[in-house]
C-alpha cells in the first residue's frame, strides 16, 4: 500500500454495494442531493455536503458513514 492511499473498510464496501443496488430508487427519492449512509440506510440528506456530514456524524458517533452525491435524473416514479 502506498503512503496516503485511502483504504475502504468493510462498512464502506457494503455501503457502496448498497448504493449501486439501490441507485434508481435513490435518484428518484434524493435527486441532486447529498446523502449520508450508515449500515446501508440513508440517515440524512441535503443540498450541502458539509451540513449533511455534520448532522450525520452527530447521530452516528464513531460508526462508519459513507457520503454520496445523487445526481438529478429524468427517471420519474
PyMOL commands that set and color helices and strands:
alter all, ss='L'
color gray80, all
select helices_A, chain A and resi 10-21+23-29+49-60
alter helices_A, ss='H'
color red, helices_A
select strands_A, chain A and resi 33-38+41-46+66-70
alter strands_A, ss='S'
color yellow, strands_A
deselect
rebuild
show_as cartoon
